[in-house]
Amino acid sequence: MKTAFLTRLFVVASLLSLFAFSATEKREHSKPVDAAQYAGSDACMACHEDVYKKQFEGTPHFQTIKKDGHGCESCHGPGAEHVAGGGDKTKIVRFADLSRSEASKRCLECHGQAHAQRNFGSSAHSGNDVGCLDCHSPHHAEVERQLLVKAQPELCYGCHASARADFARPYRHRVNEGLLTCSDCHNVHGTSALRQVRATPGGDAVCYKCHADKQGPFIYEHVPVKTEGCMSCHTPHGSTNPRFLRVSQVNLLCLQCHSAPALGSSGPAHNQSQKYQACTMCHPAIHGSNLNLAFMK
């Protein structure tokens, strides 16, 4: 009897120990990341003082210390295991080891709303595997504003070589001279518009920022301006023709719409000799008029 009692007692004790161990193990595995797993910025500075003092402390990212107190670890993740491992690189997030999409995803955790996260994912840049760190550098930026790796337009020319050629033409927007930047006209973080331009075909709001006198509304509107936009007649970057026109002679541009075969459009009532090849000599208000249906004034 005594032996059976001791056996049952041993079994009960074993089961209780097993349940206690299982509960403890479950708590350990479900324990969330807490402050104890963060080493703190002082620990980062102890080994990375040069980076901390010269390439972090004076940047906008330094504000993360005031926001959540994590500083470096806001981007690189909790670093307690990294420190305990004597600087083991596998115990910390190293952006050099991440793919472009993985690195961008970490950036967008903070910058998603400010930089249109929903548009960036479907933008031309994202679709061509261009990530945040291709244009921005938290530690090695050459341009302090926006932490760019290079100043515009040289940064953009790295991929957009055809734009460089356009801005070398005789008639061009003065981007190379520094009066405009690429991001003045293009939303580099993504938009639903073609070529990520900050406008729509029916509005051309980006053009009107500088060319306000062409905006209207006018009593007599020139239809292509409102339906096809400025680029129906002009090339946006540069041209070999005055006023950025798509063709060398004004009348050739006008005759693309104003000719007999063009869906019954009214054509010119006079000849097209050299004297009359500039339609705007008689129709100067070609973008729209409040006085004359034929845009004569």
Summary of the structure (lengths in Angstrom):
residues: 297
radius of gyration: 32.3
end to end distance: 119.3
largest distance: 127.6
contacts: 730
relative contact order: 0.06
helix: 48%
strand: 5%
